[in-house]
Amino acid sequence: MEKLPQISLPARILGLAIAIVLTALGVGFGFAQALSVQVIILSAIATMALFVWAWRFVIGQFLDPAATAVVAEGPSPLRTAWLQYRWPLLGLALILIAFLVLSLTVEAFFNIWNVISLIILLAILILTRTLGRQFQQNRSAFIGIMVLAGLFSVGSMNIEGFASGNNIKSMLLFASFLGLASIGQTLVALLGGLDLSIPFIIGAANVGLLYLIGLGVPPWLATLIVLAIGALFGVINGFLSYKLQGQALIVTLGTGFAISGGVQIVTSIGSAYSGNVFGTVPAWLSNIPAMNGSTFGLSFPPVIAIWALIALILILALRLTVYGRFLYALGVNRTSASRVMISEMRYWVIAYALSGFFAALTGGLLLGWSGGGFIGVGDQYLFLTLAAVVVGGTSLLGGAGGYGFTVIGVLVLQVLSSFLVGIGLDFKWQQFIFGLLILPMVALYARSPHIRTQI
């Protein structure tokens, strides 16, 4: 008979602790359902035995036997276990405490679906801690996918219609807006910069496009003008951010306020509604982000297909083209990149120009979705674009990550937002929870050394 793989003492202690917790939950649920004592005892024994066996078998496949060898000198096994697994254990304790408090304070909270949801959350915590180490190159992508799968599973079980076709289409629609707005933030972050002008350009494009259409400018020409102006402000941001290294936050915030204020001044001439423009949006523009829009005869908004196509092109371009490789090189070490004749200013200007272009595109698409111009339509994207980049795992120090990671971050935020809305939380609570999500994610990725220290 094949012998089970040997795992370290700390790993065995962690597995035993989790098995005890799951067994205790099963016992509690059995008593709550008024099952017989014999059934509860047998189920508890089976749960404990099966989990311990599965833990040793599965985790043993991923652990290096040499790494689990006992060292004669050093801290005691219990202290080693605590030092190695203290954060997962603390997270486990917090989740269990929260579940216990909710079970005692919220009527009918303790039910089979919430117990399954708890097990899913615990499984995510365990897998991201254990198996995540085996995916060092794409660790953030692995963690993001696990979180995304867990959130969708929990939402599907607890919220009626969460996994329906219409809700999935709605989530992808709003994810498309955020995904397009986050393109520039990702490119700039790969250089080690940030672009805080994105929400202001979104709002200015949203108002400016409808204003130009109202003046009689053909919609297609007005769209090109708005996109060109967005790219132009991106060029200004890139040039100034490069010249004033370390001041990108202030520079982009200043240009953002300038374009927002300038558009409000122009559009308010002869109008009593500063910051708002009313008019008729072209039918083709309304169809692109409409929930009932069609794409080549298929019943889903064209903006989803547009985002998917742009995402695919951008992911491939960052990995396979000279521009993408040089962008990473500048983010890793600008001094070394300059010595091999890479024009740093050129890449800063291009990255910020693309950021301005896609911010303006997002503003135009939001106009088609809402049907009216509002200067504050982009306000939420100041936080969300940064959150998508951070949650996805792209380093704000530059040189690591990519748009594929941002796509995962966008989907995580959108599914989480839909889940929070489904359980009745409003926007301010969503912001609060998003903030709590970002803090551990930043701490998690910050524990990995920057790529420039590894070459």
N, C-alpha and C positions, 0 to 999 in steps of 0.2 A: 504494500500500500504506500502511495506517495505521501511523504511527510509534508505537513503544512509549513509554508515559509516562516522563518523565524523573524520576529520584529523586535525592536528595542523595548526595554521596560517602560519608558515614557509613553510609547505608542500603545502598549498593552493597557497601561493605566487609563489613558484617555478613552480607549475603546470600552473598557469596563465601566467607566463613569457614564458614557453615553448609553450603554446598554441598560444600566440601572435606571437612568432617567426615562428611557423609552418604556421599560417594564413598569415603572411607577405610573406613567401616564396611562398605559394599558389597564393596569389594575384599577386606577381611579375611574376610567371610562367604563370598565366592567361593572363596578359597583353602582355607577350612575345609571346604567341600563338595567340594573336589578338582575344581573346574571347570577347563576349559582356559584357558590364558593369554589366547588371542584373545577368548574370550567375556568374560573379566573386563575386559579393556581396553575392548572395545566397550561393555559395560554401564557402566563407569566414565565414559566420554565421554558416553554418553547421559544418565546421571544428572546429571552436572555441567551439561550444556547445558540440559536440561529444567528443572532447579531454578532456574538463573539466569534463564531466560526467564520462568518462572512467578513468581519473586520480583519481578522488575521489573514485570510486568504487574499482579499482584494488589496489591502494596504501592503501586504508582503510582496506583491508583484511590482510595486513601484519603489520600494526602499532598497537602497544599496546595502547588501550584507556587510560590506566593509565599514559602512558608515554607522551601522548599528552595533558594532563590536564594543564590548564593555572595556572601558579604560580603567586601569588600576588606580591611577591617581586622578584627583579632581573632585568636583562636588558630588554629593550623594545622589543616588538614583531619583529620590523624590524631588530634590532641588533641581536636578536636571530636567525632570518632567515639567516642573513648574516654570522654569526659565524658557523651555522650548515651546510650551503650549499655554502660557499664561493668557495671551490675548484671546485665543479661541475659547478658553475656559471662562474668561470674563464675559465674552460675548454670549456664550451659552447661558451663563447665569443671568445676564440681563434679559435675554429673550424669555427664559423660564419665569423670571419674576414678573415681567410684563404680562405673560399669559396667565399667571396665577392671579394677579391683581384684576385683570379684565374678567376672568372667570368668576371672581367673588363679587365684583361690583356691577357687571352688566348682565342683565337677565337673559338667559338662554344662550349665553356666549359659549358655554362649554357644550359643544356638539361635535359630531364625527368630522364635519368638514373643517372646522377650526383646528381639531387635533391633527388632521392630515396636513393642513397648512403649516402647523407648527413643525411637524416632521420634515416637511419640504425645506423650511427655513434652516432647520438644524442640519439637514443634508447639504445644503449650499455652504453653510459655515464650515462643515467638515471637509468637503471636497475642495473648496478654495484654499484651505490651509494645507491639505495633504497632497492632493494631485496637482495643485497649482504650481508646486515646486518643479514638476516635471516639464513645465511649459515655460521655462524662463524667457525664451525669446519672444513669446506672445502671451505672457502671463496675464496682462491686462485684458486681452481679448477673451481668454479663457474665463476669467473672473466675470467679465461683463456678460458673456453668453450664459453663464450659470445663473447670475442674478436675473437676467431677462427671462430665462426659462422658469425660474422660481416665481417671479412676479406674475407672469402670465398664468401659470398653473393655479396659484392662490386666487387670483382674480376670477378665473374661470369657475372655480368651485364656490366662491362666496358671493359673486355678483351675477344676477340673472342677465343674460344677454351679452356678457363680457366677451365671450368667444364667438359671437355672431358675426356674420359677414359684414353687416353694416358698421358694427363697432370697430372691427379690424380695419375696414376701409377708412373710417373716421380717424383712427389713430395714425394710419399711414399718411393721411392727408396733412394733418398737423405736424407730423414728423418731417414731412417734405419741406414745409416752410422753415422749420428749425434746421434741418439738414443743409439746405441751401445757404441759410444765413451763417452757418458754422464753417463753411468752406474756407472763407477768408481767415477766420480766427484760427483754424488749424494750420494753414500755411504760415501765418505770421508766428504762431507759437513754435513751429519747427525751427524758425530763425532765432527764437528766444525773445520775441516781442509780444505785444498785445495790442489789439485794436478796439478801443472803446467808442469809436465813432459809428460802429455798425448800427445800433438802434436809431441813431439820429439820421443816418442816410436812409434807412428803411422808411422812417416817418416822412422825411423830405421827399423821397421818391413817390411815396403813396399819395401825398398831397399834390406834388408838382405834376405828376402824370395826368391826373384828372383836371388840373388847372389848364394845362396845355391843350388837352382835348376840348375843354370848354371854350378856349380861344379860337377854335376852328382848325387847329393843327391836326392833320391826319393821324389817327391812333398809332399806326405803325411807325410814323416818323417821330411822334411824341415819345414812344417807347425807346427808340434808338437814342434820342436826345437825353432822356433821363438816365439810361444805362451809361452813356458816354460821360455825363456829368459825374455819376457815381464813381466811374473809373478814374476820372480826373482828380477828384478829391482823394481817391486812394493813392494816386501818384504823389500828390502833395504830402499826404501822411507818410508815405514811404521815404520820400526825399528828406523831410524834416526829421523823421525818426532816425534815419541813418546819420544825419549830420549831428543831431543832438542825442547821441547814444545814452541810454539809460533814462531818457525822458519821454519814451514812447507813450506812456499812460497819459501824461499831461498834454502832449502834442495832439494825440488822436481825440482826446476829450475836448480840447479847444476847437479843433476843426469841426467836430461833431456839433458843438453848440453853434458855431458860426453858420454852418449850412442849414441847421434847423431854424435858427433865428432869421436868416436871410430869406428862406422860403416863406416863412410866416409873414414877413414884412411885404414881400411881393404879392402873395395871394390875398392879403388883407386889404389891399388898395381898392377902395370902392366897395368894400364888403364889411359887414358888422360881425362876421364870424371868423375871427382870427384862428388859424390852425385847423379849420374845417373847410372842405370844398365839396360842393354838391354838384352832381351832374349825371350824365348817362354813360355808363361803362359799356364799351363795345361787347357784342355778344360773344365774339371769339375769345376775348380776355376773360369774360365771366365763365366760360365753359372750362377753361384750363384748370382752375382750382375748385370747381363746383362738385359737390357730393354726388349729384346726379349727372355729372359730365361723362362723356364717352371718349374712349381712345381706340381709334380704328374699329369702331363698332362694339368694343368691349365696355362693359359697364363699370368703369372706375375712372377717377379723375386723371386727366393727362399729366398733371403736375407730379403724380407719383412716378409715372414712367420717365418724366424728364429728370427727376431727382435720381432715379436708379441709373439712368444712362450716364449722367454727369458723374455720379459716384464711381461707377465702373471705370470710366475714362480717367478720372483723377487718381484712383488707386493704382491703376496700371502705369500712369504717367510718372507718379512719384517713385515707383520702383524700377521702371525700365528706361526712362529717358535721362538724358544728360542733365536737364534742368532739375529733375527730382533728386538725382544723386548729388549734385552740387548744392542743392538746398539743404540736404542732410549734412553735407560736409561743413557748410557754414554754421549750422546749428551746433555741430560737435566741437569745432575749433576754428574760429574765424581767422586766427593768425596763420595757421597751417594752410587754410584754404586760400588766403591771399598770396601765399608764397608759391602756389601752383597756378597763379594768374586767374583766379576766379574773381570776377568783378562783384564785390560785395554790395555796392550801392545798387547795381542793376537788379540783383535778386531781391533786395529789400523793396525797391520800387515796384517790381512785378508782383510780389506777394501782396503788397498793400493795394495795388491797382485791382487785382483780382478780388480782394476783399471788398473794395468799394463797389465793383461791378456786381457781385453776387448779392450784396446788401441792397443795391438798387433794384435788382431783379426780384428779390424777395418782397420789397415794398410794392412793386407793380403787381405781383401775384396776389398779395393781400388785398390790393384794390379790387381785383377781379372777384375775390372771395366775398368781401364785405359790401361792395357796391358804392362806397363813399370814402372820401379822403379824410384822414385824421392824423394829425402830426404826431400823436402819442402812440400810434399803432405798434411801433417798434420797441417801446420801453421795456417790455419783458425780455427782449432778446439781449439786453445788456448782461443780464445774469445767466440766461439759458445757454447762450453760445459758449460762455466760459465753462459752465457746468458740463455741457456736452463734451467739450475737449478734455476736461479734467476727469470726468467719470469714465470716458473712453480709455484714458490712460496715456494720452500724448503728453510728453513732458513740457512744462512751461519754461524749462531751462533751455529747450531746443535740442534738435538732433535725434530725438527718439519719438516713435509713435507714427501717426499717419492718419489719413482720412478714413480708412477702414475702421480704425479704432473709434473715431468720432461717430461714425454711423452706429456702432454698437451703443455708444453713450447716448445718442439721440433717441434710439429705440427704448433704452432703459428709462430715460426721463419721461418719454411719452406714455409708455405702459404704466409707469408709476403714477403719472398725473391722472390717467384715466381711472386707475384703481382708486386713487384718493377721491376723485369726483364721485365714483360709484358708491363709496361708503359715506358720502355726504360732507366731505371737507371742502371748504372754499379756497380761494386763491391764496390768501395769507397763510393758511395752514400748509398748503402745497409748498410755498416758498420756505417755510420753516423746516419742513421735512427734507426738502432738497438740500438745504444748508447742512442739516445733520448727515445727509448722505455724502456730501462732498468732503466733509472733514475726515472721516475714516479712509475714504478713497485716496485723498491726497497723502495722508499719513502712510498708507499702505505702499503707494508708489514711491514716496520719498525715501522709504527704507532701502530701495535699490540704488546703488551708486550710479551717478551720471555716466553716460557712455564714454565721455572723454577721459574718465579715470580708469577705463578698462582697456584702452588701446595704447 
